Amino acid sequence: MIIYSVSRIIVFLTLSTICCLADLPCAYRQGDKPDRLVCVCNATYCDTIDRVPPPEDSYITYTTSKAGSRFLKGIGRIADSVEGGNYGRVIQLYPNERYQTIHGFGGAATDAAGIKWKSLPEGAQDKFIESYFSKHGIEYTMIRVPVASSDFSTHPYYYNEYPENDKELTNFTYTKEDTEFKLPLIKGAMEVATDEISVVAAVWSPPRWMKKLDPGSKASRLKPEFYQTFAKYHCEFVKLYEKAGVPIWGMSTSNEPIDGTFTQAGFGPQDTMGWSVEQMKKWLKNNFGPTMRNCNGKKINILAMDDQRYLLPVWNFVIVAKDKEISNYVDGFAIHSYFDPYTPASIIDMNMKNFPDKFVLGTEFCTTGSDSTVPLGDWGEGEVYAETILENLATNYVGFIDWNLALDPDGGPNWAKNFVDAAIIINSTSGEFYKQPKFYVLGHFSKLIPRWSQRIKSVRQSPINYTPDEKNIYDSSPPRKYIYDHVAFVTTRNTIVVVIANYDEAQNAAIMFGSKQVTVFLEANSIVSVEFPYSF
């Protein structure tokens, strides 16, 4: 049974002021446990999210919570600051101190996402795309696409598999997965998006004839005679998608090379390829860099690494910093967030301070539930996303790209049986899809922090409510979710946006800027975004 909620609005001003705040509400359904909720969409109904420009001297709040709020809107007056108020949190803003500029947020158009999207009725397909990319959705502006297959395909496949040893790649053409799933999904997003979609591409593996197996580890390596052919492979993909009307904004040096460096990993040599440091340096300098700089007559950003952030020192000091020519080919670093809890965020600042001309972009992250692979409606998964993205943004990432845009209720399809969760789960049998809590958490960033926004200095001036475990000698400092619990940006809309995560009981938060103050109510276990006008 679907429960259609009554649209709830927090009211601080007159009724005439808030007449335009209501969205189509979430069609709630219980998840796989009583305390879990999803929002159900089908061919005829789907909830909407519209941003409301804050009136002069006022602010707008958006709340998503474990209790069931989904972008619940509120409005209030900006007031003179008050010393010594009873606040659970006090955040001081310094708008003139600026950091990175945001490029965007998005998700991956994998084969799995495209297959599940196309399994929906046409009306539901439209609502899926609108939910992610339109002004009535969370306004994604980035898409990551695998070059040929990934583990989230129904089988491993490659471009130009035949003829073998074809250095000129004479048979490089569209696959069924391109024409039926990935390209229609991306072009559909481009049609409704509120800004230009930046497409980032990555190769999991070239055709098998380009590779050899290391006799010791059985991991795959690129044959030296195909170094230039593999560089050309990337450029041919750019041309192929450009011809179909999908320009490529960025190309990585290959997806998670660590998976294929020492071992076959979970998906064997089919969808991985490893590199030694020397091999990568040689290929990047002599083949990939020059080829991509001269590919298709336009700038394509080269993203180095495309792997876990603990590898950043290796890339910085051993590969990029040692050779100026290589450094000139690298525009930014693509980073995956799976090991973030075990790698201090300070590694980003430590390694990037010598590269002020390069950016850091989060290009992959997903989760699996603690009690099932796809825990429908689990708020805990949303909190993991909140702490991950907040930490990333606080350490100068210019954006965040989620993994699969959609999966089935089992966390696939995935030929390697490497099942995971996604922000939207598609039920092909019923012709409907379920928006997980993490979908709305992602939207607090993607919808309200538009491209070209700049992060500003923000300092929490109230103590963190955390008590270490006296029996655990390693539990001496708060978890990262309490340290990176907010972020603030100035936007191109002449506003300031502050995103705050609350992992505890309900409380009031005071946001101070100059002589002014915004007082915001934080629901228990919630994420809240606040937007207010600001003149510079």
ABEGO torsion letter per residue (X at the ends): XBBBBBBBBBBABBAAAAAAABBBBBBBBBBABAABBBBBBBAABBBBBBBBBBBBGBBBBBBBBAAGBBGBBBBBBBBBBBBGBBBABBBBBBAABBBBBBAEBBBBBBAAAAAAAAABBAAAAAAAAAAAABAABAGBABBBBBBEBBABBABBBBBGAOBBGBAAGAABBBBAAAAAAAAAAAAAAAAABABBBBBBBBBABBBAAABBBBAAAGBBBBBAAAAAAAAAAAAAAAAAAAAAGBBBABBBAEBGAAAAAABAEAAEAAABBBBBAAAAAAAAAAAAAAAAAABGGBBBBBBBGGBBAAAAAAAAAAAAAABAAAAAABABBBBBAAAAAABBAAAAAAAAAABAABBBBBABBBBBBAABABBBGBAAAAAAAAAAAAAAAAAGBAEBBBBBABBBAAGOBBAAGBBBBBABBBBAAAGBBBBBAAAAAAAAAAAABBBGBBBBBBBBABBBBBBBBAABAABABBBAAAABABBBBBBAAGBBBBBBBBABBBBBBBBBBEABBBBBBBBBGBBBBBBBBBBX
